[in-house]
Amino acid sequence: MNKLWYKDAVIYALAVDAFKDSNADGRGDFFGLQQTLDYFKILGVDCLWLLPFYDSPNKDGGYDVRNYYDVDRRLGHLGDFIEFIDAAKGAGLNVIIDLVVNHTSKEHPWFKDAIKNPHSPYRDYYIWSKEKPKDDGRHAILAEEQDYTNWTYNEEAGAFYYHTFYNDQPDLNMTNRKVVEEVMKIMRFWLKLGVDGFRIDAAPHIIREKGSYRFKHDPHDIFREWRTCVEEFNPHAIFLAEVDVPPNRYSDFLEQDRQMHMLFNFYLNNYFFLAFAREEATPIALALEKIPSLGPEEQLANFLRNHDELDLGQLDENERQEVFAAFAPEPDMHIFDRGIRRRLPPMFKNNRQRLAMAYSILFSLPGTPVLRYGQEIGMGDDLERDGRTSVRTPMQWNDTENGGFSDVITGAIEDDIISGGDYGYKKINVQQQLSDSSSLLHTIRRFIELRKKTGLHKGTFSVIQTNNSKCLAYHYQLAKRSILMVHNLSSEAITAKVELDDIDRYSVILSDKKYKRPVAAKKGVELGPYGYKWMVSTWGF
């Protein structure tokens, strides 16, 4: 395997319990996921990211781990996971899994022992205070839902414990060397079972000083040591970190190939949506210019939506309100004062052309694209569900009962599938879109296929100026060809003059529709409403 496989990859994120049910209990499972592996080959993705599937009381979608060495028995047994991994390898897929080690569940044996006995070896695995600190709530990430506090009193322990997120999730004490070693033990366990790396949940919080606990060394040494541990076991394994920081801090977590291999590009994601709200290309172009140069093994992961809220924390208040007004005008569409709990199609009012334009940008930019399950068919959301679960409905496979997700009796599915309206499984499903060559699914397939065929990730990237603020244009220079991408972010047709001397040498290889002139012209590139064109200066790939 190429050590830099992740640079040319397309990652598909999924929750096992929401993907495919094999035993008619109303919940997805590992065997159901294994049965769908051919689908990923059709789509063209080559890496699966599995959201948490560990043993858990599931107070926070599995991000509250009770046992790091076992799977949620509702999804199958550990043997089922191993069989799935073997089958995925046979299908040519890499698999990365969530590593949730900023905190555990309060039902974890470590925490249970810690609260019973102040002299327990696990007491120092967590962060304690006899008195409630004065700075309580300063880092309350889910403030609205946890009463703006980072500290919860435990009567049995006779002390307050620290939690960045919900009070069911006590934070681990990374100033304790034993905890750092426990994490390496966990990673080696899953690497031995065949995973290809980890998505590091809440990475900045893992190494943040909390309460009165202080590091005696550079806390980033933890990530350096973890990377060394993983690469000694499997040189091809990777870290993909959840690091929601400005681009001038990316190097703090990448550090020239010493810490993370990849970071999620939250900064660019925020400016995607500011640009979409304004129907102006400028926010994306300016954001791209702020992305720093990367080392040979460093990469950014781009995405449109993920399993959480659309967190707009890197926009200023006025910009955030612009995005809210455009895509989340009702209060029940908001969460945590800074986010939107909707999937992309409802935000775009199910405008198929606008969706395709957004995905054209995603799949043609530098970085590794991350696609979340259901995005390829335009699944919707269910705002009647609590909090972030509004965007976590089951996968819609066909128009049969329960959308082909499960054979259980209708109404017995734990997480109800979307059944009615414009986004119900009768209208939105994989089977229907596979049979329609003009569907969103086939459009995304073509983006993925052409992205790989052109070798975009090997080219030198630059943003190109145009005379139209609605047009986003950028260029790749490769050894034997040049590639030009142009996108119209507005609902009106435009003609944009692209500042390239040899513009008339470019021929269209992919576009939103057939245009009268398949070749670019010096007087301007024509684009329909939410239109896009991928163009090359030389064929031969």
TAFEN-V717197 format. One record per backbone hydrogen bond with DSSP energy under -1.0 kcal/mol. NH is the residue of the N-H (numbers start at 1). CO is the residue of the C=O. Records with the same first field share a line. If there is no record, write none. Layout:
NH = CO  CO
This chain:
5 = 2
7 = 4
8 = 5
11 = 369
12 = 47
13 = 371
14 = 49
18 = 15
19 = 16
21 = 405
28 = 17
29 = 20
30 = 75
33 = 29
34 = 30
35 = 31
36 = 33
37 = 34
39 = 36
41 = 37
42 = 38
43 = 39
44 = 40
45 = 40
46 = 10
47 = 10
48 = 94
49 = 12
50 = 96
51 = 14
55 = 70
63 = 60
66 = 55
67 = 55
72 = 53
75 = 72
81 = 77
82 = 78
83 = 79
84 = 80
85 = 81
86 = 82
87 = 83
88 = 84
89 = 85
90 = 86
91 = 87
92 = 89
93 = 88
94 = 46
96 = 48
97 = 197
98 = 50
99 = 199
104 = 170
105 = 65
106 = 168
108 = 105
112 = 108
113 = 109
114 = 110
115 = 111
117 = 113
120 = 117
123 = 120
125 = 122
126 = 123
129 = 160
136 = 133
138 = 135
140 = 137
141 = 139  164
143 = 140
145 = 142
148 = 143
149 = 146
152 = 161
154 = 159
158 = 154
159 = 154
160 = 129
161 = 152
162 = 127
163 = 150
169 = 166
171 = 162
172 = 102
173 = 125
174 = 172
176 = 173
179 = 176
180 = 176
181 = 177
182 = 178
183 = 179
184 = 180
185 = 181
186 = 182
187 = 183
188 = 184
189 = 185
190 = 186
191 = 187
192 = 188
194 = 191
195 = 190
196 = 95
198 = 238
199 = 97
200 = 240
201 = 99
203 = 242
206 = 202
208 = 205
213 = 210
221 = 218
222 = 219
224 = 220
225 = 221
226 = 222
227 = 223
228 = 224
229 = 225
230 = 226
231 = 227
232 = 228
233 = 229
234 = 230
237 = 234
238 = 196
240 = 198
241 = 262
242 = 200
243 = 241
245 = 243
249 = 246
250 = 247
253 = 250
254 = 250
255 = 251
258 = 254
259 = 254
260 = 253
261 = 239
262 = 239
263 = 299
264 = 241
265 = 301
266 = 264
269 = 265
270 = 266
271 = 267
272 = 268
273 = 269
274 = 270
275 = 271
276 = 272
277 = 273
278 = 274
279 = 275
280 = 275
281 = 469
285 = 281
286 = 282
287 = 283
288 = 284
289 = 285
298 = 295
299 = 261
301 = 263
302 = 368
310 = 340
311 = 309
312 = 338
315 = 312
320 = 316
321 = 317
322 = 318
323 = 319
324 = 320
325 = 321
326 = 322
327 = 323
328 = 324
333 = 330
334 = 331
335 = 339
339 = 335
340 = 310
341 = 333
347 = 343
348 = 344
349 = 346
350 = 345
351 = 348
352 = 350
355 = 351
356 = 352
357 = 353
358 = 354
359 = 355
360 = 356
361 = 357
362 = 358
363 = 359
368 = 300
370 = 302
371 = 11
373 = 13
375 = 372
379 = 374
382 = 390
385 = 382
389 = 386
390 = 387
391 = 388
392 = 389
395 = 18
397 = 403
398 = 403
403 = 400
404 = 401
405 = 402
412 = 409
424 = 421
425 = 418
427 = 424
428 = 424
430 = 396
431 = 397
433 = 429
434 = 430
435 = 431
439 = 436
443 = 439
444 = 440
445 = 441
446 = 442
447 = 443
448 = 444
449 = 445
450 = 446
451 = 447
452 = 448
453 = 449
454 = 450
456 = 451
458 = 455
459 = 456
460 = 477
462 = 475
464 = 473
467 = 497
471 = 468
472 = 487
474 = 485
475 = 462
476 = 483
477 = 460
478 = 481
483 = 476
484 = 535
485 = 474
486 = 533
487 = 472
488 = 531
489 = 470
494 = 527
496 = 525
499 = 465
500 = 498
503 = 500
505 = 502
506 = 503
507 = 536
508 = 518
509 = 534
510 = 534
512 = 532
520 = 506
524 = 521
525 = 496
527 = 494
530 = 490
531 = 528
533 = 486
534 = 510
535 = 484
536 = 507
537 = 482
